[in-house]
Amino acid sequence: MSKPNSKAPAKTVNIYCNKCQQQLFKYKKGGKGALVKCFKERIFKDYTTEPCTCPKCETVFAREMLIRGTPAYKMIGGKVWFK
């Protein structure tokens, strides 16, 4: 399979924890669908202290994976929201 587009999208979204509303990332998201995965190279600003865990409520919101050969976070459904 091919790698994700190396040119980051222009649209930046804020990703929040669904439980405590703590901001987790500023992310350059492509497309207009649901947030299923976050490629690490597209994370603009990271507010977490340890990977995949909310710094405020300690909820695990994602899993680290390789998607198409690129490091990414695979989001757990219902744990995060974005705007």
Backbone as a chain_set.jsonl record, in Angstrom:
{"seq": "MSKPNSKAPAKTVNIYCNKCQQQLFKYKKGGKGALVKCFKERIFKDYTTEPCTCPKCETVFAREMLIRGTPAYKMIGGKVWFK", "coords": {"N": [[0.828, -1.191, 0.0], [0.282, 2.331, -0.418], [2.025, 5.168, 0.993], [0.743, 7.696, 3.31], [-0.292, 10.93, 2.089], [2.412, 13.066, 1.752], [2.466, 15.835, 1.924], [1.182, 17.955, 4.237], [-2.259, 18.495, 5.174], [-4.151, 21.589, 4.892], [-6.101, 22.207, 6.768], [-6.493, 22.598, 10.208], [-7.322, 20.902, 13.152], [-8.649, 20.823, 16.504], [-8.206, 18.389, 18.956], [-9.983, 16.747, 21.464], [-10.373, 15.238, 24.762], [-13.07, 13.079, 25.41], [-14.129, 12.573, 27.867], [-13.183, 14.416, 29.879], [-12.839, 16.807, 28.554], [-10.314, 17.856, 28.049], [-7.759, 19.339, 26.063], [-6.002, 17.532, 23.607], [-4.482, 17.276, 21.175], [-3.294, 19.405, 18.48], [-4.067, 19.017, 15.215], [-3.323, 18.286, 11.824], [-5.717, 17.644, 9.785], [-6.942, 15.697, 7.11], [-9.592, 15.619, 4.732], [-13.177, 15.176, 5.44], [-14.358, 13.393, 7.149], [-14.967, 11.126, 9.947], [-12.787, 11.004, 12.859], [-10.469, 8.697, 12.749], [-7.836, 7.833, 12.746], [-4.627, 9.206, 13.677], [-1.906, 10.44, 12.125], [1.409, 10.546, 13.247], [3.255, 12.341, 12.175], [1.676, 14.429, 11.324], [0.744, 15.705, 13.564], [0.46, 18.762, 14.991], [0.716, 20.185, 17.401], [1.329, 18.775, 20.525], [-0.321, 17.992, 23.438], [-0.198, 16.035, 25.355], [1.296, 14.108, 28.031], [2.196, 11.482, 28.266], [2.2, 8.993, 25.683], [-0.91, 8.417, 24.005], [-2.597, 8.741, 26.224], [-4.777, 10.59, 28.24], [-3.787, 13.602, 29.82], [-5.145, 14.693, 31.99], [-7.375, 13.07, 32.986], [-6.367, 10.528, 32.756], [-7.338, 8.669, 30.881], [-7.116, 6.166, 28.416], [-6.95, 6.891, 25.098], [-6.242, 6.084, 22.567], [-4.382, 3.806, 20.371], [-1.01, 2.952, 19.663], [0.189, 2.45, 16.396], [1.376, 1.056, 13.256], [0.465, 2.377, 10.313], [0.054, 1.827, 7.012], [2.831, 1.709, 6.898], [3.622, 3.944, 8.301], [4.119, 5.626, 11.401], [1.409, 5.943, 13.667], [-1.509, 7.014, 15.573], [-4.188, 5.05, 16.455], [-7.42, 5.787, 16.915], [-9.638, 5.174, 19.653], [-12.986, 4.408, 19.507], [-15.366, 6.871, 20.443], [-13.85, 8.035, 22.481], [-12.579, 10.418, 21.947], [-13.124, 13.767, 20.61], [-13.454, 16.278, 18.042], [-12.943, 19.657, 16.799]], "CA": [[0.0, 0.0, 0.0], [1.02, 3.583, -0.497], [2.125, 5.983, 2.203], [-0.162, 8.846, 3.285], [0.199, 12.098, 1.381], [3.454, 13.697, 2.572], [2.116, 17.234, 2.123], [0.152, 18.035, 5.284], [-3.44, 19.28, 4.808], [-4.193, 22.961, 5.413], [-7.075, 22.303, 7.854], [-6.027, 22.18, 11.533], [-8.415, 20.688, 14.097], [-8.293, 20.578, 17.899], [-8.728, 17.1, 19.407], [-10.239, 16.808, 22.904], [-10.832, 14.044, 25.473], [-14.526, 13.09, 25.528], [-14.505, 12.434, 29.28], [-12.895, 15.604, 30.7], [-12.728, 17.959, 27.653], [-8.924, 18.322, 27.98], [-7.223, 19.33, 24.698], [-4.948, 16.53, 23.451], [-3.631, 17.588, 20.024], [-3.661, 20.195, 17.308], [-3.764, 18.026, 14.192], [-3.617, 18.66, 10.434], [-6.606, 16.584, 9.311], [-7.369, 15.718, 5.714], [-10.943, 15.082, 4.557], [-14.208, 15.694, 6.336], [-14.985, 12.281, 7.852], [-14.697, 10.918, 11.367], [-11.385, 10.891, 13.241], [-10.184, 7.28, 12.976], [-6.411, 7.708, 13.034], [-3.81, 10.417, 13.634], [-0.515, 10.186, 11.789], [2.258, 11.318, 14.156], [3.913, 13.431, 11.448], [0.71, 15.509, 11.112], [0.394, 16.345, 14.837], [1.056, 20.094, 14.994], [1.059, 20.461, 18.809], [0.94, 17.642, 21.375], [-0.519, 18.422, 24.829], [-0.156, 14.876, 26.246], [2.586, 13.852, 28.666], [2.574, 10.141, 27.811], [1.448, 8.692, 24.461], [-2.244, 7.793, 23.992], [-3.253, 8.864, 27.525], [-5.174, 11.952, 28.593], [-3.01, 14.053, 30.98], [-6.01, 15.114, 33.101], [-8.169, 11.978, 33.578], [-5.625, 9.273, 32.547], [-8.061, 7.768, 29.983], [-6.408, 5.759, 27.2], [-7.837, 7.28, 24.001], [-5.764, 5.575, 21.279], [-3.338, 2.784, 20.373], [0.059, 3.23, 18.705], [0.219, 1.457, 15.329], [1.949, 1.427, 11.97], [-0.574, 2.362, 9.285], [0.724, 1.996, 5.721], [4.255, 1.905, 7.14], [3.855, 5.224, 8.968], [3.644, 5.628, 12.794], [0.137, 6.649, 13.841], [-2.381, 6.648, 16.695], [-5.503, 4.571, 16.034], [-8.324, 6.282, 17.946], [-10.664, 4.284, 20.195], [-14.27, 5.056, 19.256], [-16.065, 7.524, 21.55], [-12.941, 8.568, 23.504], [-12.153, 11.767, 21.588], [-13.922, 14.539, 19.666], [-12.663, 17.353, 17.467], [-13.635, 20.782, 16.143]], "C": [[0.862, 1.241, 0.0], [1.033, 4.309, 0.849], [1.093, 7.104, 2.156], [0.501, 10.021, 2.572], [1.193, 12.856, 2.258], [3.183, 15.179, 2.822], [0.95, 17.305, 3.114], [-1.03, 18.884, 4.815], [-3.423, 20.656, 5.477], [-5.092, 23.083, 6.635], [-6.486, 21.761, 9.168], [-7.235, 22.036, 12.448], [-7.845, 20.498, 15.501], [-8.97, 19.29, 18.327], [-8.803, 17.127, 20.93], [-10.625, 15.441, 23.452], [-12.349, 14.157, 25.651], [-14.981, 13.073, 26.987], [-14.338, 13.749, 30.06], [-12.715, 16.883, 29.883], [-11.331, 18.574, 27.596], [-8.44, 18.278, 26.528], [-6.03, 18.389, 24.635], [-3.962, 16.887, 22.342], [-4.19, 18.763, 19.236], [-3.166, 19.348, 16.163], [-4.159, 18.533, 12.812], [-4.392, 17.524, 9.792], [-6.96, 16.778, 7.846], [-8.764, 15.115, 5.616], [-11.915, 15.62, 5.584], [-14.914, 14.597, 7.119], [-14.633, 12.244, 9.324], [-13.191, 10.798, 11.613], [-11.105, 9.441, 13.627], [-8.735, 7.085, 13.382], [-5.741, 9.068, 12.957], [-2.39, 10.004, 13.287], [0.358, 11.107, 12.628], [2.923, 12.497, 13.453], [2.983, 14.614, 11.198], [0.279, 16.187, 12.406], [1.186, 17.646, 14.933], [1.532, 20.459, 16.401], [0.495, 19.336, 19.657], [0.865, 18.111, 22.825], [-0.446, 17.265, 25.823], [1.229, 14.713, 26.84], [3.095, 12.452, 28.348], [1.669, 9.738, 26.65], [0.112, 7.998, 24.721], [-3.005, 7.891, 25.307], [-3.56, 10.331, 27.807], [-4.392, 12.399, 29.837], [-3.859, 14.394, 32.198], [-6.696, 13.92, 33.777], [-7.551, 10.593, 33.38], [-6.362, 8.243, 31.681], [-7.19, 7.439, 28.778], [-7.352, 6.015, 26.03], [-7.418, 6.722, 22.647], [-4.745, 4.461, 21.493], [-2.278, 3.174, 19.347], [0.117, 2.098, 17.688], [1.065, 1.973, 14.173], [0.834, 1.293, 10.952], [0.092, 2.744, 7.973], [2.207, 2.314, 5.896], [4.616, 3.188, 7.85], [3.339, 5.163, 10.409], [2.393, 6.486, 12.953], [-0.523, 6.223, 15.143], [-3.714, 6.224, 16.107], [-6.46, 4.911, 17.174], [-9.337, 5.214, 18.365], [-11.988, 5.04, 20.09], [-14.915, 5.626, 20.51], [-15.17, 8.131, 22.616], [-12.5, 9.999, 23.219], [-13.191, 12.441, 20.683], [-13.047, 15.679, 19.157], [-13.543, 18.455, 16.901], [-12.616, 21.657, 15.462]], "O": [[2.034, 1.2, 0.375], [0.178, 4.094, 1.708], [0.608, 7.44, 1.075], [1.727, 10.082, 2.472], [0.861, 13.246, 3.377], [3.627, 15.723, 3.833], [-0.132, 16.779, 2.853], [-0.831, 19.888, 4.13], [-2.763, 20.855, 6.497], [-4.88, 23.968, 7.464], [-6.039, 20.616, 9.23], [-8.077, 22.932, 12.518], [-6.703, 20.068, 15.666], [-10.165, 19.106, 18.096], [-7.836, 17.476, 21.607], [-11.135, 14.589, 22.724], [-12.852, 15.223, 26.007], [-16.089, 13.507, 27.301], [-15.231, 14.149, 30.808], [-12.464, 17.943, 30.457], [-11.18, 19.707, 27.138], [-8.68, 17.293, 25.83], [-5.151, 18.432, 25.496], [-2.749, 16.812, 22.539], [-5.378, 19.078, 19.307], [-1.99, 18.989, 16.117], [-5.216, 19.144, 12.652], [-3.804, 16.555, 9.312], [-7.244, 17.891, 7.405], [-9.081, 14.184, 6.356], [-11.557, 16.397, 6.469], [-15.971, 14.845, 7.699], [-14.079, 13.194, 9.876], [-12.421, 10.525, 10.692], [-11.47, 9.01, 14.721], [-8.432, 6.273, 14.257], [-6.216, 9.97, 12.266], [-1.739, 9.302, 14.06], [0.092, 12.306, 12.719], [3.133, 13.543, 14.067], [3.46, 15.705, 10.887], [-0.48, 17.155, 12.36], [2.417, 17.638, 14.954], [2.632, 20.985, 16.568], [-0.676, 18.981, 19.529], [1.86, 18.574, 23.383], [-0.614, 17.484, 27.022], [2.223, 15.123, 26.24], [4.298, 12.255, 28.179], [0.493, 10.101, 26.632], [0.022, 7.1, 25.559], [-3.988, 7.173, 25.486], [-2.707, 11.201, 27.632], [-4.335, 11.655, 30.816], [-3.356, 14.387, 33.322], [-6.614, 13.768, 34.996], [-8.139, 9.591, 33.787], [-6.039, 7.056, 31.742], [-6.59, 8.334, 28.182], [-8.433, 5.429, 25.967], [-8.155, 6.865, 21.671], [-4.303, 4.199, 22.612], [-2.614, 3.673, 18.273], [0.098, 0.925, 18.059], [1.421, 3.15, 14.112], [0.31, 0.197, 10.751], [0.629, 3.843, 7.833], [2.773, 3.097, 5.133], [5.798, 3.501, 7.992], [2.224, 4.692, 10.628], [2.323, 7.605, 12.444], [-0.154, 5.213, 15.743], [-4.31, 6.973, 15.333], [-6.326, 4.38, 18.276], [-9.828, 4.449, 17.534], [-12.092, 6.182, 20.537], [-15.002, 4.942, 21.529], [-15.682, 8.697, 23.581], [-12.093, 10.718, 24.132], [-14.026, 11.773, 20.072], [-12.027, 16.007, 19.761], [-14.709, 18.241, 16.568], [-12.976, 22.662, 14.848]]}, "num_chains": 1, "name": "protein.A"}
